[in-house]
């Protein structure tokens, strides 16, 4: 040991002006001492370099210095405090190389699979079976695949033989040990990059069980040499890296973005403006003009609904449109506006890749849990988080079903190989999908053209179906916008927020948790009765609305209240939620062959909506409106999709009953449909739709049989 280094450590422990008490006072009171590397570098730069370049010697000499200052029965455990490490001292996992061997690195990373607590032998004692001489063996290289090497020969001069030796178990020294994986944070990766990961381990009591899967952590670790696998021989030239963690801290929400009092005052001032939601929508991805409802829906997904209730607060959003409208750009921007965001493509993602999967580790054969995107992006509700799934329609049905439970409960439940875990996945989802056939078909509801199952659609609070806007005025604005972008004059428009300002505002809004005004209970009750029991709604949409969709209205209202930094959810917020839901989800569920869908609710009018577009009417108005629609439909001969399906079922079953073969001819079915007012094109489209939905089948060419319910 270097006496000069020990003397410098003596002086540092006794004299450094710690904010609360000196390190020496701290070490006398506790069994653990956390060293702040910023204190060391501030006191003695050479001592800091010694810590980084040769941590093993530093810790040994530090223990020696402590023993000289105080008589310890057992020296305290020394850890590195990583809470104040600046970014310029940190390293990326992918940059760890042979030059870091034996040195300390500071990392920001995600926690991957975590193994169970074990113990490791740090010092063993072997007894020679010939003479009884005992020899102590210190395990030099701790970590994965660490091995204890018995003595080569007995140290007894009179024996001096090659054993045999046996370990004396009651004289060995053990300590706690745990392994886990550390992975690069998804948000710092460029497009197409695969996150690097390294095996890490902790030795000692105070860092055991400190992390869980999906947590964001800052660690200080000594880079150790590791065999590539358990069976590799010590002579093998190719080696790997392992991280001996000597300092760890979970990065909490407020550490990721610094929110000052000035930021809060600025946000409150903006929230007082009557058009604050329009300003936020215009600030979100300003390079794409229009799509205001979609931008508002994404903002609502980021801030979520009311928290602390027995039901979920996450607002999931789905957008379906023809390709080429900029959905991917919006998704990327959304990921960049949150603290913990994951962007993934349905074409390259599996169901377990979104949730979690239990796999067997190749090198050891042990079962371990691999977290997916929703677990990575989990938040306890204080920070902004989001999972963006582009081209969600390209996920297979059985893979999409794996996210159902996570979307509703915020948990990923695993049960495999005796492992039963419920991983936290409290994450809102924004999904983007392209239409099955590239363009909308005008003769059926848009919700049926998404290619997604009803059970998945039911979990999205807001469903938007966008179309290409061929309006000349909008086309002119779009042309001017593109010209400015390409001429490099696309400076930030006045009156909107920068990305960083928007990110801070959304974080402040997320932390807001307004109370629901008790006077809204009767209004919410009327909405529920209307959506679930009104036959007019069922007939107009051709689909029954579910209880989950009823709950979405107050959830969206809570999100709007949070976006405006309100202390209470008021009638105004509820009306805005109803209006947004009508323009998005209800529009997607409407049958284009019927007129406007109406709800029979009295006394609740959406704000800023013309009378002809309002979805809430008094009971008498509802009856008159429905009677008018029915009479108009009879005059024009138009049928809803549900009525067309019933008609086709009746025709096919009657023709099958009259046929000796029990089959209806394709041509006869088409002609019968045309006799009931359908055009030849509509009849063919209906038959193709029934084929796609599995309601009819063709036993042989030119014949049909009804097999649906």
N, C-alpha and C positions, 0 to 999 in steps of 0.2 A: 504494500500500500504506500501511497505517496503522502508523507507527512505534510507537505505543503498544501495539498488539496484538502486534507483533513482540517488543517488550521483555517483555511478559507471557509470551509463549511461551518466550522465552529463560530466564526465571526458572523456569518450570514444568519445562523439560527438565533444568535443572541442579540444582534443589533438591527436586523432589517425592520424598518417601521411598518409593521403589518397594520391594516386599518383598524382591527379590533384588539388583538393582542399578539405578542411575538410568537414566532414558531415554537420557541422553547416552552412558553406557557401552554401552547396548544398541545404539544406532544406529552406534557405531563398529565393532561386531563383525559386524553383519549387514547384508544388503541390503534388509531389510524392517523396518518399525517398526509394531507394533500398539499403537494408543492405546486405553487403557481409558477410556471416557467417564465411568465412576464416579470415576476418579482426577481427571479434569478438573473435574467438578462439585464434588468434595471440595476441590480447590485454589482454584478460581475459578469461581463460578456464572456470571458474565458471559461468561467464556471459553467455557463449555459452551453458553450460549445462542447465542454467535457461531458455534460449530461446527454447531449444529442448524439455525439460520436461514439461514446463508450458507456452506455447506460448501466451495464453490469458492474463495471468498476465503480461508477458513480454511486450506485445503490449500496455496494459493499462499504465504501469509504464513508458514506452518509451514516450507515448503521454504526460504524466505528466512532464517528464523531458524536453521535447521540449517546453512545455508551460512555464516552468520556465526560459528557455534560451531566448525565443523570444515570442513576443506578436502576436499570430496568430489570424486572424479573423476566420479561419477554419483550424484545424490541418491538416498537410499533410497525405496522405495515405501512409502507411508503407507496403512495399513489400520486399520479400527476393530475392536477386540476386543469381541465381543458376548457373551462368556461370562458376564458379571456384570450384564447389563442387567435391572433389575427389571421386573415386569409392568406397573406403572403408567406406564412410559415406552413401552410397546409399542402398536402400532396394528394393527387388523384390515385385511386387504386390501380388504374391501368399504367401509371408511371412508376410503380414500384419495380426496382430492378436489383441486380447483384450489387450495385454500389450502395444500396441501403442496408445490406446485411449487417446485423449487429447494431444498427442505429435506430433511433426513435423517429417515427413519422407521425404526423397529425392528419387525420382523415375525417371528412364529412361523408357519411354513407348510410345505407339502409341495412337493417338486420334481416338476414335470411333465415333458413332453418336453424332452430336452436335444439341442441341435444340435452338429454337429462343430466342432472348433476352426477358427477363421479368423483373419485379421488385419485390422486397420483402420488406415487412413492418418490420422495425427493432424496432420501438417504436410506440405504439398505445395509443390513449386517449379515455376513455370511460366516458360517462355521465349517471348519475343515473336519470332515468325518474321520480322518485318520488320527489327528492329534488334538482336536477340540479347539484350536486357535480361532479367534473371531476377528474378522476384517470388515471395516466399514467401507462402503462404496457410495460415493456421491454421484447422483444422476446429473450429468453436466447439461445435456440437451433435453430440456423439458418440452412437452408439446405433443402433437399428434405423432403416433408411431414411436414414442419415446421407448427406449429399451434400457434395461439394467444389465450391465455386463459383470458377471461374477469375476473374482480375481483369477488371474492366470495361474499363479502358484501360491502356495501357502507362505505367509510372511514369517512363520516360525522357522528360524535358521536350522533347528534340528530336524524339521520336517521337510520344508522346501519342495513339496510335491504338488502335482497338478490336481489336487482334490481327491475325491469328489467333495463339492461344497453344497451346503443347504442353507436357505435363507432362514434367519431367526426372526419370526414375524413380530414378536413382542418387543423387538429392539429397532424396528424400522420406523421411519418418520414419514407421515402422510400429510397431505393438505388437500383442500377442496379443489376441484378441477371441473371445468365446463367448456364445451366447444360450441361454436356457432359460426355461421357464414356472414361475411360482410360484403355488400354489393354496392356498386356505384349507384348514385341517385339517378332516377330516370330523367328528371327534368334537365340535367346538365348534358345529356347525350345529344349528338347531332343525328339527323335523319339517317336511318339504316344502321346505326351503331348498336352493337350488342353489349349490354352492361357487363363489365368484368366483375369477378367475385374472388374473394380470398378466404381461406379457412382461418378462423381466429380462435383463440382460447384464452381463458382467464385462470389464474392460479391464486388461491387465497380466498378467504371467506367473504370479503367485503364486496366483491364484484360478481358473486354467484347469483343467478336468477335476477339480474338487474335489467335484462332486456327481453322483449317479446318480438315475435315475427312482425315485420312491417314498420317497426319504429325507426325514426330518423335519429341518428346518434352522431356525436363527435367523439373520436377516440384518440388516445395516444398509445402507440403500440411499438414494440421492438420487433423488427423484421428478423425472423429466424429461418434457418435452413430446414427443409423438410423433405423426406423421401417422397417420391411421386405416389407410392402406394405402400400398403402394409407389408407386402411380400417382397419388396425391392431389397436387394442386397446392399450392404454398406459401401461396396465398391462401385456401385452404379454412378456414372458420371452425370447424368441428367438429374437435377434436383428442382424442387419447387420452393414456394415461399409460404410461411405461416406467420401469423401476427400474434405476438404475445401482448395482450392488451394490459397496459399498466395505468390507464386512466380512461374513464368513460362517463359520458353525460348524455342523457336524452335531451334532444333539442326541442324545447317547447315552442308554442306558437308565437309568443311575443318576441322570441329571439330571431325569428326568420325575417320579419319586417319591423323596423323600428317605427312606432307610431308616437308622434310627439303631441303635445297639447295644441300646438299650432295646426297640426293635421286634423285633429278632432274639431277645432273651431272652424276650420275651413270647410269640413264636411257638413257641419251643422248649418253653416251659412248657405251652402249649396242646397241642402235638403229643404230649406224654407222656400225655395223658388217653386212656383206652381207647376213648372214644366221640368222638374228635376228628373223624372223618368225618361223624358225625351232626350235630355242632355246626356244621361248615362248611355242610352241606346245609340246616340250619335257618336259618343266617344268610344264605343265598342267596335273595334275593327273598322275604322273610318275609311279604309281603302275600298270597302264594299259598301255601296250606297243602297239605301232601301232596306228591305227585310226587317223592318222595325219590330214586328211581332216576334220574330225568331230571336232577335237580339235581346228583347225584353225577357223572353222565356229562358234564354241561357243565363242572363243575369239573375233571374229568380232561382234557377238551379244552383247557382253559386252561393247565394245567401241563404237559401232554404226557407222553410216555414218556421212556425213557432216551436221552440224547444221545450223540453221538460214535460211533454205530454206522453201518455202511454202509447201513442201511435207515432209513426215515423214523421220526421220533419223534412226529409229529403224530397225535393221536387225533381222528378225525372222528366226529361224532355226528349221527344222524338221528332225529327224532321225528315219528311219524305218528299222527294222532288225529282224531276228529270235531271240527268247529269249535267254538269257544267255551270251550276249556279253559284259556286263558291262555298259550298258546305265545308269542304276540307279546310279552307282558309279560316273560316269562322271557328272551326274546331281547334285548329292550332292556336289561334289567338286566345280562345277560352282557356286552353291549357296554360298559356303564359300569364294569364291574369289571376291565377290562383297560386297559393303557396305550395300545395301538394297536388299536382296534376299529372295524369297519365293519358297519353294519346296512343290509341292502338287502332289497327285496321281489322275488320271482321274477317277479311280474306286470309290474314296471316296469324289469326288468334284462335285458339281453341277455348272451349268452355272452362276447363281447368286453368287455362292461362288467364282468364278473367277472375276466377275465384281462388282456388287452391287445389293442390293435388298431393297425394301421398305416393312417394316414389322410393325405390330402393337404391341406396348409394352404391355405385359400382365397386368402389375400393373396399368397403367394409361389409356390404350386404345388409346394413341396417336400414330400417324404414325411417323416412324423414318427410317432413311437410314442406312443400314448395309453395310459397304464397303467390297469388296472382295479382292482377292490376288493382282489383277492388280492395284487397288487403293492403297493398302498398300505399294506396291513396287514402286509407282510413284516417279519420279525424275524430277527436272526442267532442267536436262541435264548436271549438273555439277558433280554428283556423279555416281558411277557405280551401276546399278540396274538390276535385272533379275527375271523373273518368270519361273521356271522349272516345266513343266507338264509331269509327267511320266505316261505312259499308256494312252495317250490322246485318243486312239481309243476307250476306254471304256466309254468316255463321250457320252451321247446320242446326236443324230443329232440336236435336237432342243436346247440342252444345248450348244453344240459347236457353234451354230449360234450366241449365245449371245456375243461371244468374237470377232466377225467379225469387228464390228465398232470400238471397242477399239484397235484392232491390227492396223487398218489403220489410224484412226484419233487421237488416243491417248486420247480419251474421252469415258466415260461411260454415256450414255444418259438414264435418268430415267423419266418416266411419269406415275404416279399412284396416285390415291386418291388426285388429285389436286397438287401433288408435282412434279415439273418439274425441274430437275437439270442435269447439265453436270459436272460430276466428273472427275478430271484429272487422267489419267491412262497411262502416257507416259512411257511404260514399254516394253522392248523386251521380246519375248517369245522363249524359247527353249523347243520343244516338242519331246517326245520319244514315239514310238509306236511299238508294235509287229505285225508281219504279221498275216493276218486273219487265215491262215491255218498252221502257224508255220514254213513253209519253202517256199522259192520262187518257183513259177511255171514258167518254162522256156519258155512257149509258149505265154505269154502276157506281156505287159509293166508292170514294177514294180509299177508304180504310180497307176495303177488300182487295185493293190493288197493291198493297204494301208487301205482300208475301210473308207477313209476320203472323204468328199465331195469336188468337184472341187472348190467351193467358198472359202473353208478354205485352201486348198492346194495353191491356187493362192496368198494367203497373206504371204506365207513363201518365203523369199528371197533365201534360200538355202535348198534343199531337198536332203538328203543323204539316199541311200538304201544300207545297208551293208549286207555282206554275210559271212558265216564261211569260213575262209581261211585254206585250208588243205595243204598248201605248206610245205614240210618237213623241209625246212630251217627255216621258221617262227616258226614251231612247236618246233624245237630244241631251238630257242631263248626263246620261251614262257616257255618251261620246265625249262631252266636255271633261268629265271626270277622268276618263282614260287618257285623254290628250294631256291633261295636267300631270298625271303620273309619269307618262313616258317622256315628257319634256323636262322632268326633274324639277317641276314647280309645285309638286304636291305637298306643300307645307301644311302643317297642322291648321285646320280651319279654326277660326276664332270661336271662343265660347265652349270648347269641348276640353275634356281632360286628357292628359297624357296617359300612357299605359301604366306608369308607376303611380300616378295620382288615382287612376281608376282602381288599381290594385289595392291601394290603401283605403279608398272609400268602401270597397266591397268588404274588406276586412272589418272595418268599423261597423258596417251594416250587419255583417254576420254576427258580431258580438251583441248587437241590439236584440232584445227579446221582449217585444211589446206584449201587453195583456189583451185578451179578447174582451171587448165591451159586452157586459152581460145583456144589454138591450138587444143584441144581435141574435139571441137564442131563437126567438120566434121566426126571424127571417131565415135562419139556417134550417129550421124545421120545415118551413114551407118549401124551400129549395129541395130538400130531401124527398118530401112527399111528391113534389112535381116530377122529379127525375126518375123516381122508382115506380110510381103508381099511375102516372098519366098515360092513358092509352094513346093520346094524340102523339106523344113523343115516340112511343114504340112504333106506331104506324108510320110516322113521318120518316124515322131513321131506318126502319127495317131491322134494327138491332136493339136489344134491351140494354139499358144502362145499368151498371153494377153499383153496389154499395161503395166499392173502392173509389169510383169516379165521383160519388157524392162527397166523400171525405176530401177530395182534391180541392173543392171550391174554397172552404175555409183555410186550407193549407196554402193555396195561392194567395189568398187575401193576406195571410200573415207574412208571406214573402214580399208583397207590395208594401206593407207597412214597414218592414225592415229596410227596404230600398229607400224609403222616404224618412228613415230614422225616427219614426213615430213611436210614441210611448204606448199607444193603444191601437188596436185594430178596430176601425170605425166602419160605419155603413158605407162611407165613400170607398174604402178599400175593398169591401165585399162586392160593391157594384162594379168596381174596376176588374175584380177577379172574374165575375160573371161575364162581363163584356169580353175579356180576353179569352176565356174558355169558349164562349160562343163563336168568336172569330177563328178559333183554332181547332180545338177538339171536336166541337159539335159540327163544324163545317166539314171535317173529315168524315164524320159518321153519316152525314145527310145523304139521302137518295136523290140524285139529280133529276129523277123523273117525277118528283113531287115538289110542291111549293115549299115556302119557308117553314121550318120546324118551329113549333111554339111550345112554351111551357105555361101551364096553368097556375101561375103564382100571382098573387095580388099584392100590390103595394111596394114593389121593388123594381125600380127602373134603372137600367145601366146609364152611366153618365156619358154625355157627349155622343150619344148614338141617335140618329134620326128615328122618328116614330116608326117608319116602315121597317126598320131593321131591328127593333127591340125584340128581345126574346121573352120578356115577361109581360103578360097582359092580365087584365082582370078575367074572372071566370066567364062572364058573358061574352067578352071579346074573343076569348079562346074558342067558345062554342061556335060563334059566328064565323070566325076565321076557318075553323075546321070544316064547317058545313060548306063554306064557300069553296074550299079546296076540293072537297069531295065532288061537288057539282061540276067544278071546272075539269076535274079529272075524267068524269063521265063524259063530258062534252068532247074533250080532246082524245079520249080513248087511251090516255097514258096510264100505265100501271107501275106501281112500285116494284122494286126488285123482289121483295117478299111475295107479292101477289103473282109475279111472273113464275117464281119457283113453285108456288102452290098450283098454278095453272099447268105447268109442265108435268108435275107429279100426277095430277088428275088425268091428263091426256095419255101419258105413257102407261099408267096402270090400267086404264080402260082399254087401250089398244092391246096390251099384253093379255088381258082377260079374254078378249074376243079372238085372239090368235091361237091356233092349234099348237104352235111351237112355244107359246108363252113369251114371245118377243114382239116388240113394236118396230115397224120399219122406220128408218131414219127419215125417209121422204114423207111418210104419213104424219109423223110428229111435226115436221116443219110446216106442212100444209095446215094442220090443225091449229098451230100457233098463229099462223098468218090469218086464219079465219077469225081469231079472237083479237085482231087489231095490231099484231106485231108485224113489222116489215120483215122481208126475207133475211136481211142482214142482221136484224135484232134477234130473229129466231135462231140463226146459226151461232151468233155470239152467246146466246143463252145456253144452247146445247153444249158448246165448248166449255163454258163456265161450269156447268154441272159435271162435265167430265173431269175438269181440273179439281173440283172440290170433292170428287169421289162419290157423288150422289147417283150417277148413272154409269153403266158400263156397256161395252159392245161385245157380246159373246162371239159374234162373227161379223164380218164386214157388212155394213148397211143395216144393222139391227141394234136396238137399244133395250135395256132393262133397268128399271128403277131399283136401286139398292140402298138409297139413303133413308133417313128416318122420316 
